[in-house]
């Protein structure tokens, strides 16, 4: 039984949304299996117990990561409403629902079509917004994205300000990183 979670990197730290992996934060804290009645709702109770145990060990190993079981009223109220606001949670939930749908429904040819479409969209975005890629890919058929010339880190760093799609200079990133470390 596979469970899907979402690890979000936020300005307040990392948050692991545990989806259906566990329903209550208390179960993770106490490494406590769910009530026997849960067996009527799940396909594999041993997988549920295993998931709770894994989340418990994760919580011990990574105490700085907030664990949010998505059906836990305590976690929802504390971590989402109070800290992140409902607007941000709604956007995050929308992305999660879409990712979960893709995980469950996109397989075989449908998955390949989806991946091809996403790759085409990324290439089109880079072509439209990155001066570097407009030059780097000049004369190439963008529909054949697998054949486009690749870029290594040295080339990326050499052309940093035209490589990124926001026009950020390498110097401003260095300055920003230095100020965050002091």
C-alpha atoms as an extended CHARMM CRD file, in Angstrom:
* protein
*
       182  EXT
         1         1  UNK       CA              0.0000000000        0.0000000000        0.0000000000  PROA      1               0.0000000000
         2         2  UNK       CA              1.5270000000        3.2920000000       -1.1060000000  PROA      2               0.0000000000
         3         3  UNK       CA              0.8890000000        6.5390000000        0.6570000000  PROA      3               0.0000000000
         4         4  UNK       CA              1.5930000000        9.9150000000       -0.7810000000  PROA      4               0.0000000000
         5         5  UNK       CA              2.8830000000       12.8440000000        1.2080000000  PROA      5               0.0000000000
         6         6  UNK       CA              4.0280000000       16.3410000000        0.4550000000  PROA      6               0.0000000000
         7         7  UNK       CA              7.1580000000       17.8930000000        1.9380000000  PROA      7               0.0000000000
         8         8  UNK       CA              6.7590000000       21.6640000000        1.7390000000  PROA      8               0.0000000000
         9         9  UNK       CA              9.6530000000       24.0500000000        2.2530000000  PROA      9               0.0000000000
        10        10  UNK       CA              8.1150000000       27.1920000000        3.7280000000  PROA      10              0.0000000000
        11        11  UNK       CA              9.4550000000       30.4090000000        5.2160000000  PROA      11              0.0000000000
        12        12  UNK       CA              8.6410000000       28.9200000000        8.6320000000  PROA      12              0.0000000000
        13        13  UNK       CA             10.4710000000       25.6460000000        7.9740000000  PROA      13              0.0000000000
        14        14  UNK       CA              9.6670000000       22.2770000000        6.4890000000  PROA      14              0.0000000000
        15        15  UNK       CA              6.2220000000       20.6990000000        6.7770000000  PROA      15              0.0000000000
        16        16  UNK       CA              5.3970000000       17.1000000000        5.8550000000  PROA      16              0.0000000000
        17        17  UNK       CA              1.7250000000       16.6840000000        4.9560000000  PROA      17              0.0000000000
        18        18  UNK       CA              1.1320000000       12.9800000000        5.6000000000  PROA      18              0.0000000000
        19        19  UNK       CA             -2.0980000000       12.6510000000        3.5770000000  PROA      19              0.0000000000
        20        20  UNK       CA             -3.8180000000        9.3740000000        4.4930000000  PROA      20              0.0000000000
        21        21  UNK       CA             -0.6350000000        7.8160000000        5.8760000000  PROA      21              0.0000000000
        22        22  UNK       CA             -1.8870000000        8.5460000000        9.3730000000  PROA      22              0.0000000000
        23        23  UNK       CA             -5.0410000000       10.2600000000       10.5540000000  PROA      23              0.0000000000
        24        24  UNK       CA             -3.9430000000       11.6990000000       13.8970000000  PROA      24              0.0000000000
        25        25  UNK       CA             -0.7820000000       13.4440000000       15.0340000000  PROA      25              0.0000000000
        26        26  UNK       CA             -1.1250000000       11.6770000000       18.3790000000  PROA      26              0.0000000000
        27        27  UNK       CA             -0.7210000000        8.2980000000       16.6300000000  PROA      27              0.0000000000
        28        28  UNK       CA              2.6290000000        9.4650000000       15.2320000000  PROA      28              0.0000000000
        29        29  UNK       CA              3.8370000000       10.8660000000       18.5730000000  PROA      29              0.0000000000
        30        30  UNK       CA              2.9210000000        7.6790000000       20.4520000000  PROA      30              0.0000000000
        31        31  UNK       CA              3.6100000000        5.2410000000       17.5970000000  PROA      31              0.0000000000
        32        32  UNK       CA              0.0800000000        4.0920000000       18.2480000000  PROA      32              0.0000000000
        33        33  UNK       CA             -1.7760000000        1.8680000000       15.7710000000  PROA      33              0.0000000000
        34        34  UNK       CA             -5.3140000000        2.8680000000       14.8510000000  PROA      34              0.0000000000
        35        35  UNK       CA             -8.3820000000        1.3180000000       16.4040000000  PROA      35              0.0000000000
        36        36  UNK       CA             -9.3970000000       -2.1220000000       15.1500000000  PROA      36              0.0000000000
        37        37  UNK       CA            -12.4500000000       -0.6460000000       13.4620000000  PROA      37              0.0000000000
        38        38  UNK       CA            -10.0500000000        1.0100000000       11.0250000000  PROA      38              0.0000000000
        39        39  UNK       CA             -9.6760000000       -2.3830000000        9.3490000000  PROA      39              0.0000000000
        40        40  UNK       CA            -13.1320000000       -1.8570000000        7.8170000000  PROA      40              0.0000000000
        41        41  UNK       CA            -11.8380000000        1.2060000000        5.9400000000  PROA      41              0.0000000000
        42        42  UNK       CA             -8.3660000000        0.1650000000        4.7850000000  PROA      42              0.0000000000
        43        43  UNK       CA             -7.0820000000       -2.6200000000        2.5680000000  PROA      43              0.0000000000
        44        44  UNK       CA             -3.9290000000       -3.4630000000        4.4910000000  PROA      44              0.0000000000
        45        45  UNK       CA             -3.7350000000       -2.8620000000        8.2500000000  PROA      45              0.0000000000
        46        46  UNK       CA             -0.1180000000       -4.0070000000        8.4130000000  PROA      46              0.0000000000
        47        47  UNK       CA              0.7760000000       -1.2780000000        5.9110000000  PROA      47              0.0000000000
        48        48  UNK       CA             -1.0740000000        1.2750000000        8.0470000000  PROA      48              0.0000000000
        49        49  UNK       CA              0.8520000000        0.1900000000       11.1510000000  PROA      49              0.0000000000
        50        50  UNK       CA              4.1130000000        0.2240000000        9.1880000000  PROA      50              0.0000000000
        51        51  UNK       CA              3.4030000000        3.7420000000        7.8820000000  PROA      51              0.0000000000
        52        52  UNK       CA              2.6600000000        5.0500000000       11.3790000000  PROA      52              0.0000000000
        53        53  UNK       CA              5.8600000000        3.4810000000       12.6750000000  PROA      53              0.0000000000
        54        54  UNK       CA              7.8660000000        5.0340000000        9.8260000000  PROA      54              0.0000000000
        55        55  UNK       CA              6.3180000000        8.4380000000       10.4760000000  PROA      55              0.0000000000
        56        56  UNK       CA              7.0870000000        8.0470000000       14.1960000000  PROA      56              0.0000000000
        57        57  UNK       CA             10.7590000000        7.3040000000       13.4440000000  PROA      57              0.0000000000
        58        58  UNK       CA             10.8600000000       10.1610000000       10.9380000000  PROA      58              0.0000000000
        59        59  UNK       CA              9.4780000000       12.5200000000       13.5960000000  PROA      59              0.0000000000
        60        60  UNK       CA             12.1840000000       11.4310000000       16.0260000000  PROA      60              0.0000000000
        61        61  UNK       CA             14.9520000000       11.7270000000       13.4350000000  PROA      61              0.0000000000
        62        62  UNK       CA             13.7420000000       15.0560000000       12.0160000000  PROA      62              0.0000000000
        63        63  UNK       CA             12.2530000000       17.0470000000       14.9110000000  PROA      63              0.0000000000
        64        64  UNK       CA             12.4690000000       20.3220000000       12.9430000000  PROA      64              0.0000000000
        65        65  UNK       CA             10.0270000000       19.0420000000       10.3130000000  PROA      65              0.0000000000
        66        66  UNK       CA              6.3900000000       19.6190000000       11.2310000000  PROA      66              0.0000000000
        67        67  UNK       CA              4.2630000000       16.5270000000       10.6010000000  PROA      67              0.0000000000
        68        68  UNK       CA              0.7120000000       17.2710000000        9.5420000000  PROA      68              0.0000000000
        69        69  UNK       CA             -1.6380000000       14.3180000000        9.0650000000  PROA      69              0.0000000000
        70        70  UNK       CA             -4.1720000000       15.8790000000        6.7080000000  PROA      70              0.0000000000
        71        71  UNK       CA             -7.2310000000       14.5120000000        8.5480000000  PROA      71              0.0000000000
        72        72  UNK       CA             -6.0570000000       15.5130000000       12.0150000000  PROA      72              0.0000000000
        73        73  UNK       CA             -8.1530000000       18.4040000000       13.3990000000  PROA      73              0.0000000000
        74        74  UNK       CA             -5.3910000000       19.3500000000       15.8650000000  PROA      74              0.0000000000
        75        75  UNK       CA             -2.7530000000       19.5020000000       13.1470000000  PROA      75              0.0000000000
        76        76  UNK       CA             -4.9780000000       21.3320000000       10.7120000000  PROA      76              0.0000000000
        77        77  UNK       CA             -5.9270000000       23.9780000000       13.2210000000  PROA      77              0.0000000000
        78        78  UNK       CA             -2.4210000000       24.4600000000       14.6030000000  PROA      78              0.0000000000
        79        79  UNK       CA             -0.2140000000       24.1530000000       11.5460000000  PROA      79              0.0000000000
        80        80  UNK       CA             -2.3810000000       25.2840000000        8.6970000000  PROA      80              0.0000000000
        81        81  UNK       CA             -4.9390000000       27.8300000000        9.8310000000  PROA      81              0.0000000000
        82        82  UNK       CA             -2.7940000000       29.6110000000       12.4070000000  PROA      82              0.0000000000
        83        83  UNK       CA              0.6170000000       29.4740000000       10.7610000000  PROA      83              0.0000000000
        84        84  UNK       CA              0.0760000000       29.4090000000        7.0260000000  PROA      84              0.0000000000
        85        85  UNK       CA             -3.3470000000       30.9100000000        6.4740000000  PROA      85              0.0000000000
        86        86  UNK       CA             -6.2200000000       29.3000000000        4.6460000000  PROA      86              0.0000000000
        87        87  UNK       CA             -5.4030000000       30.9530000000        1.3110000000  PROA      87              0.0000000000
        88        88  UNK       CA             -1.9660000000       29.3420000000        1.1850000000  PROA      88              0.0000000000
        89        89  UNK       CA             -3.3730000000       26.0290000000        2.3380000000  PROA      89              0.0000000000
        90        90  UNK       CA             -6.0270000000       26.0870000000       -0.3790000000  PROA      90              0.0000000000
        91        91  UNK       CA             -3.3630000000       26.5880000000       -3.0410000000  PROA      91              0.0000000000
        92        92  UNK       CA             -1.1950000000       23.8630000000       -1.5230000000  PROA      92              0.0000000000
        93        93  UNK       CA             -4.1600000000       21.4950000000       -1.2700000000  PROA      93              0.0000000000
        94        94  UNK       CA             -5.0280000000       22.1290000000       -4.9200000000  PROA      94              0.0000000000
        95        95  UNK       CA             -1.5020000000       21.1480000000       -5.9940000000  PROA      95              0.0000000000
        96        96  UNK       CA             -1.6210000000       18.1000000000       -3.7500000000  PROA      96              0.0000000000
        97        97  UNK       CA             -4.9760000000       16.9140000000       -5.1330000000  PROA      97              0.0000000000
        98        98  UNK       CA             -3.7180000000       17.3040000000       -8.6980000000  PROA      98              0.0000000000
        99        99  UNK       CA             -0.5030000000       15.4190000000       -7.9200000000  PROA      99              0.0000000000
       100       100  UNK       CA             -2.4480000000       12.6660000000       -6.1950000000  PROA      100             0.0000000000
       101       101  UNK       CA             -4.7910000000       12.3280000000       -9.1870000000  PROA      101             0.0000000000
       102       102  UNK       CA             -1.8170000000       12.0640000000      -11.5590000000  PROA      102             0.0000000000
       103       103  UNK       CA             -0.1820000000        9.4820000000       -9.2800000000  PROA      103             0.0000000000
       104       104  UNK       CA             -3.3080000000        7.2980000000       -9.3270000000  PROA      104             0.0000000000
       105       105  UNK       CA             -4.4410000000        7.7380000000      -12.9450000000  PROA      105             0.0000000000
       106       106  UNK       CA             -1.4680000000        8.3940000000      -15.1720000000  PROA      106             0.0000000000
       107       107  UNK       CA              0.1370000000        5.1480000000      -16.2210000000  PROA      107             0.0000000000
       108       108  UNK       CA              1.5730000000        3.7470000000      -19.4270000000  PROA      108             0.0000000000
       109       109  UNK       CA              0.7260000000        5.7500000000      -22.5370000000  PROA      109             0.0000000000
       110       110  UNK       CA             -1.2980000000        8.3440000000      -20.5930000000  PROA      110             0.0000000000
       111       111  UNK       CA              1.7130000000        9.0320000000      -18.3410000000  PROA      111             0.0000000000
       112       112  UNK       CA              4.0250000000        9.3190000000      -21.3450000000  PROA      112             0.0000000000
       113       113  UNK       CA              1.6460000000       11.8070000000      -23.0240000000  PROA      113             0.0000000000
       114       114  UNK       CA              1.4620000000       13.8480000000      -19.8250000000  PROA      114             0.0000000000
       115       115  UNK       CA              5.2660000000       13.8710000000      -19.4550000000  PROA      115             0.0000000000
       116       116  UNK       CA              5.7070000000       14.8500000000      -23.1090000000  PROA      116             0.0000000000
       117       117  UNK       CA              3.1910000000       17.6970000000      -22.7390000000  PROA      117             0.0000000000
       118       118  UNK       CA              4.8810000000       18.9750000000      -19.5550000000  PROA      118             0.0000000000
       119       119  UNK       CA              8.3340000000       18.8120000000      -21.1750000000  PROA      119             0.0000000000
       120       120  UNK       CA              7.0350000000       20.7620000000      -24.1860000000  PROA      120             0.0000000000
       121       121  UNK       CA              5.5510000000       23.3940000000      -21.8690000000  PROA      121             0.0000000000
       122       122  UNK       CA              8.8310000000       23.7420000000      -19.9350000000  PROA      122             0.0000000000
       123       123  UNK       CA             10.8210000000       24.1180000000      -23.1630000000  PROA      123             0.0000000000
       124       124  UNK       CA              8.3540000000       26.7270000000      -24.4440000000  PROA      124             0.0000000000
       125       125  UNK       CA              8.5630000000       28.6290000000      -21.1480000000  PROA      125             0.0000000000
       126       126  UNK       CA             12.3750000000       28.5890000000      -21.1460000000  PROA      126             0.0000000000
       127       127  UNK       CA             12.4330000000       29.6870000000      -24.7970000000  PROA      127             0.0000000000
       128       128  UNK       CA             10.0480000000       32.5640000000      -24.0930000000  PROA      128             0.0000000000
       129       129  UNK       CA             11.5640000000       33.7630000000      -20.8040000000  PROA      129             0.0000000000
       130       130  UNK       CA             15.2860000000       32.9130000000      -20.8480000000  PROA      130             0.0000000000
       131       131  UNK       CA             17.5790000000       34.8620000000      -23.1810000000  PROA      131             0.0000000000
       132       132  UNK       CA             20.2010000000       32.1510000000      -22.7150000000  PROA      132             0.0000000000
       133       133  UNK       CA             17.9630000000       29.3730000000      -24.0240000000  PROA      133             0.0000000000
       134       134  UNK       CA             16.7530000000       31.4530000000      -26.9670000000  PROA      134             0.0000000000
       135       135  UNK       CA             20.3780000000       31.6730000000      -28.0840000000  PROA      135             0.0000000000
       136       136  UNK       CA             21.4380000000       28.1960000000      -26.9400000000  PROA      136             0.0000000000
       137       137  UNK       CA             18.6020000000       26.4730000000      -28.7910000000  PROA      137             0.0000000000
       138       138  UNK       CA             18.6310000000       28.6830000000      -31.8980000000  PROA      138             0.0000000000
       139       139  UNK       CA             18.2500000000       26.5680000000      -35.0430000000  PROA      139             0.0000000000
       140       140  UNK       CA             16.9580000000       23.5130000000      -33.1540000000  PROA      140             0.0000000000
       141       141  UNK       CA             13.4870000000       21.9850000000      -33.4240000000  PROA      141             0.0000000000
       142       142  UNK       CA             12.0380000000       22.6070000000      -29.9600000000  PROA      142             0.0000000000
       143       143  UNK       CA              9.5080000000       19.8030000000      -30.4330000000  PROA      143             0.0000000000
       144       144  UNK       CA             12.4780000000       17.4240000000      -30.3420000000  PROA      144             0.0000000000
       145       145  UNK       CA             13.3680000000       18.4840000000      -26.7950000000  PROA      145             0.0000000000
       146       146  UNK       CA             15.3010000000       15.2840000000      -26.1040000000  PROA      146             0.0000000000
       147       147  UNK       CA             17.7980000000       16.3230000000      -28.7900000000  PROA      147             0.0000000000
       148       148  UNK       CA             18.3030000000       19.8920000000      -27.5550000000  PROA      148             0.0000000000
       149       149  UNK       CA             21.8270000000       20.7840000000      -26.4110000000  PROA      149             0.0000000000
       150       150  UNK       CA             22.2820000000       20.2620000000      -22.6940000000  PROA      150             0.0000000000
       151       151  UNK       CA             23.8300000000       22.5870000000      -20.1430000000  PROA      151             0.0000000000
       152       152  UNK       CA             26.2640000000       21.7990000000      -17.3640000000  PROA      152             0.0000000000
       153       153  UNK       CA             26.8700000000       23.7890000000      -14.2010000000  PROA      153             0.0000000000
       154       154  UNK       CA             29.8740000000       25.6610000000      -15.6010000000  PROA      154             0.0000000000
       155       155  UNK       CA             27.8440000000       26.9510000000      -18.5670000000  PROA      155             0.0000000000
       156       156  UNK       CA             24.9110000000       27.8160000000      -16.3110000000  PROA      156             0.0000000000
       157       157  UNK       CA             27.1280000000       29.8120000000      -13.9520000000  PROA      157             0.0000000000
       158       158  UNK       CA             28.8860000000       31.5690000000      -16.8470000000  PROA      158             0.0000000000
       159       159  UNK       CA             25.5250000000       32.7620000000      -18.2260000000  PROA      159             0.0000000000
       160       160  UNK       CA             23.6280000000       32.9760000000      -14.9430000000  PROA      160             0.0000000000
       161       161  UNK       CA             21.8820000000       36.3120000000      -15.4620000000  PROA      161             0.0000000000
       162       162  UNK       CA             20.5060000000       35.2980000000      -18.8810000000  PROA      162             0.0000000000
       163       163  UNK       CA             19.9870000000       31.6480000000      -17.9180000000  PROA      163             0.0000000000
       164       164  UNK       CA             17.3780000000       32.2010000000      -15.2190000000  PROA      164             0.0000000000
       165       165  UNK       CA             13.9500000000       33.4490000000      -16.1780000000  PROA      165             0.0000000000
       166       166  UNK       CA             13.8480000000       36.2860000000      -13.6290000000  PROA      166             0.0000000000
       167       167  UNK       CA             16.9440000000       38.1930000000      -14.7180000000  PROA      167             0.0000000000
       168       168  UNK       CA             18.6410000000       37.7200000000      -11.3650000000  PROA      168             0.0000000000
       169       169  UNK       CA             22.3790000000       38.3600000000      -11.4210000000  PROA      169             0.0000000000
       170       170  UNK       CA             24.8790000000       35.9370000000       -9.9620000000  PROA      170             0.0000000000
       171       171  UNK       CA             26.2420000000       38.7430000000       -7.7960000000  PROA      171             0.0000000000
       172       172  UNK       CA             22.8550000000       39.4730000000       -6.2080000000  PROA      172             0.0000000000
       173       173  UNK       CA             22.4280000000       35.7750000000       -5.3810000000  PROA      173             0.0000000000
       174       174  UNK       CA             25.8680000000       35.6880000000       -3.7920000000  PROA      174             0.0000000000
       175       175  UNK       CA             25.0330000000       38.8080000000       -1.7670000000  PROA      175             0.0000000000
       176       176  UNK       CA             21.6920000000       37.3720000000       -0.6930000000  PROA      176             0.0000000000
       177       177  UNK       CA             23.2640000000       34.0790000000        0.3320000000  PROA      177             0.0000000000
       178       178  UNK       CA             26.0210000000       35.8320000000        2.2630000000  PROA      178             0.0000000000
       179       179  UNK       CA             23.5560000000       37.9880000000        4.1760000000  PROA      179             0.0000000000
       180       180  UNK       CA             21.4350000000       34.9730000000        5.1110000000  PROA      180             0.0000000000
       181       181  UNK       CA             24.4790000000       33.1850000000        6.5420000000  PROA      181             0.0000000000
       182       182  UNK       CA             25.5220000000       36.0720000000        8.8110000000  PROA      182             0.0000000000
